[in-house]
């Protein structure tokens, strides 16, 4: 089993979050951001939202395991610094204001208290702007789990995806991977229950949207007829569109995705309105279930578009 999130020794908590003054700003923000992005929290003791946001920021920074650092600047205690930064274009009239510095320059910011998901997204952008890995190594773990799944090591892949989600419950690729593990084990109901339980923050991501299509196709596969018999019916009567549609579903169930797409495109060419546009709907479901860069999906979409707009 791979060691999730394996990274160099993370800095101690005291090194990740610092109270910064006018005297230390250059060293702790500008100079430090040359090596790692620095998230600067401009706050004040009288600011109610600051008291909520500050701990949330510190938690998110700690979760990044050294990929970012945080500087806290009390604007009342550092008025000259705040004024100088405002003159350089930072809008510090309203607090809390949070600014990400990368390579000595501000690259992103937000104002006011925001949800934890937005803070995580903000930090991810800062890390990526600095050329780092915002996942804390979890993306590498996902790739390893995907390889396990491709090689048929389904249970190991499922265990790895589940472990990743323990560290980052909003990791959409890991969530989708776990759903696909259930599908590989023919546990369709569990796959659907897992997908329906996905956090709202990631429920509309492309990875999880694809899972809906994959589950629909898996349910069809359970009812698919024998490929040889359906192929014989189509060969005997090429205009038997129901047989061609059933053949496409059977081909897909037997992992002949390209063959299924070919049959559906032929059906669409013969009668695009058949069964209320069932061929087009089935094609779109197959395309949604595939990786957007999959050559079968790319070629199929092009052919379908050329037919629609011919």
N, C-alpha and C positions, 0 to 999 in steps of 0.2 A: 504493500500500500504506500502511495506517495505521501510525503510529508507536506501537508497543505500550507500554502503561504510561506514556504521556506525562503527566508531573506537574511541578509547580513544582520548582525545584532542591532536591534533598534535602539535609538538613543533613549536615555532615561527620561521619564516624564518631565523632570525639571528642565531638561534641555529643549524639549519640544515646545513649551509654552513659557514665554518670558514677559515680565513687565518692562516696557521700554520707555525711555525718556528722551528728551531732546538730545542729551549728551550721548546716548547709546544708539540712537536711531540709525546712524550711518553704518555702524558695525553690525547691529542685530537685525536690520531690515535690508538696507541696500547691499551691503557686502555679503551678508548671509544668503541673499536671494540669488547670488551668482552661482551658488552650489545647489540650492534646493529652494523651491517656492516658499515664500513666507506670506502667511495670511495675517493681515493686520486688522485688529478689532479696535476701532475708535469708540470709546465709551465714556460714561460719567457715572458717578456714584448716585446721582439723583434720577437717573434714567431707568424707569421700570422695565421696558423691553430689553435693555442691556443685561439686566440681571437674569432674564430668561435665556437670551441668546448666548451669552458668554459660556456657560457650562455646556451648551449644546455644541458650540464650536470646539471646545476643548475635547469633548468626547469624540467628535468626528476626526479631529487632528490626531488623537491618540490611535484611533482605528486605522489611520493611514500608515502607521508603523514607521515613521521617519520619512515618508515621501514628501511631507510638508512640515513646516514649523509655524508657530503662531506667536505674534507679538501683540501685547495688549497696551494700548496707549490711552491714558486718562486725559481727555482733552482739557479738563479744567486745570490739571497740574502741568500741562504742556501746551499752554495757549500759543506761545510764539511758534512752536513747531506746527500746530494745527493751522495757524494763520498762514505760515509759509507754504504749507502743502496746498491750502485752499487757493492761494495765489498762483500756484502751478497747475491748477485745474481740477483738483480733487474737491468734490462737493461735500464739505464737512459741516454744512450748516445744520444738517439733521443727523441725529445719532439714534441708534447705533449705525455706523457705516463700516462695512467690511471690505477691504481691498486686498487683492492678491498681487504680490510683487514677484516678478520673474526676471532674472538677469538685470536687476536694478530698476525695473520699470513697472508701473501698475498695468496689469493686463485685463483685470476683471473686477467687478465690484457689485455690491447690493446694499440696500438700506432697509432698516427695520427688521423686526423678528420674522423669520420665515420657517417653514416646516423642516424637519430633519432631512427629508429627501432632497430638498433644494440645497441644503448645506452640503450634503454628500456630492451632489452634482457639481456644485461650485468648486469643491476641493478637487474633484476628478478633473475638471477643466484646467485648474491651475497646475496639477501634476503633469497632465499631458502637454500643457504649454511649455513646461520645463523639460520635456523630453523623457519623463519618467513613466513608470508603470503604476497607474492609479488603482490597480486591483490588489496590490500587496502580494503579487505572485499567484493569485487565484486564477487568472486567465490561463496560465501555464497548466494549472491543475485541471481546468476544463478541457484543454486540448488533450491531456493525458487520458481523461475519462472518455472523451470522444473516441480516442484510439482503442480503448478497451471495448467500447460498445461495438465498433466496427469489426473487431476481432472476435466478437461473440462472448466476451467476458462480461456478460450483462450485469450480474450481481455485483461484481467489483466496480463496474462503472456506476451503478446505482448508489453504492456505498460512498463512492468518491463525490458524486454530485450532492448527495445528502450532507456530507461533511463540509463541502464548500458553502452550502446554504446555511449551515450553522454559523459560519464566520460572516457571511454576507447574505442575509435573507432576501435582498433585492437583486441578486445576480441572475438576470433574466436567462442567460445562456445555460446556467446550471439548472435553473428551474425547468427549462425546456428539455434539457438532457435527461432529467429525472422522469419527466413525462414519457419521453421516448423509450426509456428503459422499461417502463411498465408496458408500453406497447410491444416492445420486443419480447416480453414475457407473456404476451397475449392476455394481459390483465387490463382490459380496456376500461372497465368501470373504475379501477383505481387510477388509471391515467387521467380519466375525465374528472374524477373527484380532486385529484392533485391540481389539475389545471384550473378548476373552478375555485380552488382555495388560494390561488396566487394573490399576493398583495396587490392592492389597487394601483400602486405606483408603477408596476411593471406589467399589468394585465393587458395593456394595449401595445406592448412592444412587438416588433416583427417576429421575434423568436416564439412568443406565446401565441400570437395570431396564427402562425404556421401550425402550431400544435392542434388548434381546432380543426384545421383541414386534415391533419394526419389522423386524428381520432375518427373523423367522418369516413375517411377512406378505410381505416381499420375495421369499422363496423360493416362497411360494404364487403370487405374481403371475407368476412365470416359467412356471408351468404352467396359468395361467388360460385358460379357453376364451373364445370370442367372445361379447360381451354380447348382441348382437342375436339370435343363435341360441338362447342360453339363455333370454332373455326370451320368445321365441316358445314354447319348451317349457313354461315356467311359465304363460303365458297359455292354452295349450292344455289344460293339466292342473294347476290350482293345488295339487293334492295330491301332485304329484311333488316330494317334499321334497329329493331329491338334486339335482334340477335347480335348485331354489330356492337350495340351499346353494352350488352351483357358480356360480349367477348372482351371489350376494353376493360371492364371492371375485373374480369377474371385474369386478364394479363397483368393488370396492376397488382392484383392480389398475389401473383406469382413473381412479382418484382420486375416484370418486363414493362418498365415505365415508358420507355420510348415506343414500344409496340402499342401500348394503350393510347398514347397521345396520337399516334398515326391513325388508329382506328377512329378515334373521336374527331380528328380533323377531317377524315374522309366522310364521316357521318354528317358533320357540319356542312361540308361542301355539297352533299347530296340534298340536305334539307335542314337549313339552319333553324327553322321554327319547329322541328319535330319535338313532340312531347314538351312543349313550352320552353324550347331552347335548352333541353337537357344536355346536349353535347357541349355547348359553350359553358354551361354551369359546371359540368364535370371537369372540363379542361381547366377552368379557373381554380377549382378546388385542388387539382393536381399541382398546378403551378404554385399555388400558395403553400402547399406542403413541402415544396422543394426549396433548396437554397436559391436565392435570387440569381446567383451566378452560375447555377447548374446549366450545363450546355443544353440539356433536353428542355428545360424551362425557357431558356433564351430563344432557342430555335422555334419551339412551339408557339411562344407568344408572337414572334415575328410572323409566322405562317398564319396564325389566327387573325392578326391585325390586317394582313394583306387581303384575307378573304372578306373581312368585315368592310374594309374601305375600298374594295375592288369595284 
